[in-house]
Amino acid sequence: MKPIESRVTAHPLFKLFFSALALPLAFLCFAATAHAGGNHQVFELGDFALESGTTLPSAKLSYVTHGALNAAKSNVVLLPSFYAGDHHGYDFLIGPGKALDPERYFIVVTDMFGNGLSSSPSNTPPPFNGARFPAISTRDNVKAAYRLVTEKLGIAHLKAVAGFSMGAQQAFQWAVSYPDFADAIVAYCGTAKEYAHGVVRLEGFKSAIMADAEFNGGAYVQPPLKGLKAGGRHWAGWGFSQEWFRQELYKQFGHASVEEHLQKFWEAFFTSQDANNLIAQAITWQGNDVGKTDGFNGDHERALRSIKARVLYMPCQSDLYFPPEYALYEAKFIPQVKLVPIPSIWGHIAGLGINAPDNEFIDKSIRDFLK
């Protein structure tokens, strides 16, 4: 079986894929720096009032930009990061001739709270360090990005907000919180509300980490590796689809068995992450619900009906995190929605940018929609 044809970015999960394929180190180093340009910057938010009522002192928002802002400031596309990802998560869509061409768009990619670059448990000083980091809502992430766009970059309108997974959650929240701010929303492999089954799944993941005695209530001295490995094994049953495993596609990564795949892919990735950061982001994910926006009294259907932007909604047909049935349900309430399922057996991972056919489908769908 031939290795998958994919693109490397600087995100550690992508590196794991290509190291599994035993590609030459020189190629890995080149590919990791071959993504679209853009220098990492930090926007100082100051004392940031969270939805919970807590004020996060000296809050920071990490971001990068690609391309140039046109004279009318009308070519801006915002991309919010996703779970355990960073501002490199959309590199496969950015570049000449791609859906997000820097010659055409000014692209702003933000890092959500908790991912280790923006304010997170791992980089915030006492009293909000580690497990004491306050709960972050999707609206907190969107509010921070709104301030970046308006205050720092001087932008009054967006052409589009696009996102994968938790980035899709943020895109939907943008459409509800700031209904006149963006012309279009692109959401793939993510929903506007986290439903009960997803909350339970994430609770199982968090519990796997916290069950490690080394975790010590989040006050660990050494990383809780047993818990992180267990969390990775929990995640393994959800990231790819059942059919993906039936066809033994893990062998395309050079993994001879399921056990080798669990160790070299899932355990390796999650042990590279900070445990408190992972839990903080999971809490944000669990609480996602556009219906909790002020004025909607928990009614997510009414919140979806309020969306004015055009919406491209792309569930993956085999996603176990966000089943396509959820998108079919939510799309009924969105006034201007184009529902385009991703025809893939790669499950949630179809949106991660590692499988060439999925990348091409997503890229073309977004490119056509934004035209």
N, C-alpha and C positions, 0 to 999 in steps of 0.2 A: 504494500500500500504506500502510495507516495505521500510525502509530508504535505501538510496544508500550506497553501500559499497565503501568507498573511503579512501584516505590517507590524514592525516593532515600534513601541513608543517607550518613554522613560518610566511608565508605570510598572511596578515590580511584577504584577501579574503577567504582563506581556513578556517580560524577560524570562519568566518561568517557562512559558510556552516554547520560546526559541532555544533556551538552554536545554530543554527536554529533547529538542530536535538535533542537539549536538552540532549546531552551526559554529563555524569558526569564530573565535573571539573577536577578530578584527571586524568581521561583518556585524557582530552584535554591537560593538562600540560605534561603528558607523551608523547603523540603523537607528540606534537610540538617540542620535543627534540629528537625524535626517528629517525629523518632523518639522512642520511649519514653524516659522520664527515667532518671537515674542518673548520679551524679558519679564521674568517673574517680578512682580511688584507687590507692595503691601499698602493698603489704604487704612489709615488710622481712624477708627470709628469713634474713639474716645469712650466715655462711659455710655454703654449701650443698654437701653431699657429693653428687656426681654418681655415676651408676652406673658410669662409666668409671674411678672411683677418684680423679678430680680434684676438688678443692674449689674452688667458684666463690665468691670472697670478696664479701661485701656484696651478695648476690643480691637481685633485686627481682622481684616479681610484680604486674603491673598488673591491675586488675579494676574492674567496675562492678556495682551492684546495682539491681534494680527491684522495687517492691512492698515489702511488709512481712512480717517473720517472725511467724508466728502464735504463740500462747502455748505450744503443744505442740512448736514447732519442727519441724513435720511437713510443711511446704508448700514445701520447698526444691527448686528445679530448677537444676542446674549446666550451663552451656554453655561448653565449651572452644573457643577460637578455631581457625581453620583457616589454611592456607598463605597467606602474604602478606595475611592479614586481621587484623582487630582486634575489639574488643568490640562493634562496631556490626554485625558480620556477621549477627546474628540479629534485627535490628530488625524485619524484615518479619513475624516470628512473635510479636512482643511488643506487647501493647496490649489495650484493652478488647474482649472478645468473641473474641480470637484464641486460638490454641493455648496461648500462654503469657501469660495474663491477669494483670497485676500486682495486680489485686483479689483474685486467688485464690492466686497463687504468689509466693514470695520467690525471685527469679531472680538468680543469680550468674553473671556472664560473665567468664571469665578470658582473659588474653592469654598465649599460650605463649611460651616462651623463643625469642629470635631474631627476633621480629616488630617490634622497634624500640621497644616500650613496656616490656615486661618486659626483664630482662637480655638483651642482644644484642651482637653484634659492634660495632654502631654506637654503643653507649652505655656500654660497659664499659671502664674504665681499664686501662692496662698492669698486668700482663703478659698479660691476656686480651682485649685489644682487637683489632678487625679479624679477620684470618685466624687469629689465635692463640686465638680464642674456642673453648672446648672443645666436643667433640661432645656433643650433648644427645639423650637417648633419650626415647621416648614416656613411659616410666615416670618419668623425671625431671620431666616436665611434670605428670604425674598426682600425683606425690609433693608437688610444690610446691602444687598446688591443694588437696590433702588437708590440708596444713598450714594453708592459708588458711582453709578451711572449719572445721576443728576448733579451731585455736589462736586465730585472729583473730575468727571469727564465732561460735564456741561451738556449732557444729552437730554432732550425733552421727549423723545419718542423713539421707539424701537421698531425696526422692520419685522423682527421675529424674536421669540424666545424658543429655543430648542433644547431638549434634554432627554437623556436615557435614564430609566429606572428612577432613582430619587431625583435625578435631574428633570425627568418628566413630571414628577410630583410638583417640583418647583415651577415648572412651566405652567401647569394648570393653575397654581396659586397666583402666579403673575396675572393670569387672565381674569381671575376673580378679584384680587386685591386692587389691581390697577387696570380696570376694564378698557380704558381709552389709551393706554400707554403703548400697546403693541398691536401691529396690524395682524400678525399671525402667530400661532403657537404650533410647535411640532413636539409631540410626545410619543416616544417609542419605548416599549417594554416597561410601562409604568402607568399608574392610574391616579385619579384625582382624590381617591380616598383609600385608606388602608383598611381592608375588611378583616373580619374576625379571624379567618384562617391564617392570614399573613401575620397578624399579631401573635397568634399561637406559635407559628413557625419561628419567629424572631425571639420569642420568649424561650424556646428550646435552645436556640443558639446561645443566648446570653447565659442561660443556666449552665450550659456545658463549660463555659469559661469560669463562671463563678464557683463551680463545684470544686475546682482545683484549690487545695489548701494554700498554695503559694499565692493565690489571688488576694487573700487576706482582706476581703471587703473592699478591694481596690487600692489598698495601701501596700502593694507588692514592692519588694526590693529588687527581686529578679523577675523577669517575665514569667507569667504562669504558663509555661510551655505545654504542660499536660492538658490544661484547659483549652488553650489555643488550638492544639492538635485535635482535640475532641470537637471543638467548634468547627474546624475545617471539615472533619468527617461528617458532621451534621449538614453542613452547607453542600457537600458533594452530592447528596441525593436530590438537590433542588436546582442546581445551576444548569445542568444539562438535562435533556429529556430522557424518558425511559427508552425511546427508540434509539437515541444516540448511544446509550449504553448497550442496547441489544445488538447494534451493529459494531460494537467494540471500537468506536471511533477514537477512544483514548490511545489506541495503538498508533494513530497519526502523530502523537506527541513522543513516540518512542517508548511508551509504557507497555510492557509486555503483559501486565495483569492489572486487575482492578486495584489490588493492594499497592502496586507500584504507583499507579495513578493517584491514589489517596495520599501517599507519602510525598511524592515528588511535585504534585500540583497543589492539592488543597492544604495539606499540612504545611508545606513550604511557604505558601502565600500567607496563611494566617499567623504563622509564627514570626513573620516579618513585620507584623502590625503591632501597634500598642493596644493592649486589651481595653483600657478605659476609653480610648478613642473609638474602638469598635462598638463598645456598649453605648456610648453617647450617641453615635450615629444611628444605632438600632432603635434607641428610644425616640429619636426624631422620626424615624421611619414609622414606628408603631403608631405614633400620634397623628400621622398625616390625614387631614380631612378638610377639604375646601369648605365644607359646611360649618366649620368652626370659625370662619371669618366673621368679623363683626357685621351684624345686620341680618345674618341668615339663621341664627338660633339652632345650629346643628343640622340644618336641612341641606344636605349636599346636592340633592336634586335641584333645588331652587338656585343654589350657587352655580351649578352647571348651566342652568337656563339663562343666567345673567351674563354669560360670556359673550362678548361682542366680537372678539377676534376670530378670524378663520382658523380652524383647527385641523391639522393633519394628525390623525391618531393611528399609530402603528403598533398593535400588539403582535407578539410573536405567536404563531399558531400552536406552538408546543411549550410555551412559557409556563412553568410551574409556580413561579412567584406571583405573576400577574396573568392568570388565565385569560384567553381571548374572550370568554364569556363576560368578564368584567367590563371589557371595553365595549362590547355589544350593548350591555346594559347602560353604561354611562353615556354612550354616544346618542342614545335616544333623547337626552335632555340638552344636548349642545346644539345651538341654532345653526351654526355653519361648520359642519364637521365632514371631513373626508376620512372614511375608515379604510385603511389599507393594511391588512394582516401581512406579516412577514412570513413567507412560505419556507419554513426552516425546521429541522429537527434538533437544532442546537439550543433550544430552550431559551432561557433568559440570556445566556451567553451570546446569542445571536446578535445582540445589540452592543457587544463589547468591542467590536472592531477587529476580531482575530480571524474570521472566516471569510475568505474572499467573496463567495457568492452572496452572503448576507450583506457584506459591506457594499457591494455593487447595487443591491436592491435598495438598501436604505439610502445610499447616496443619490441614486436616480430619483427615488420618490421625493426626497427633500428638494432636490434641484428643480424638478418639475413643479412642485407645489409653490416654491418661492417665486418662480417666474410669473 
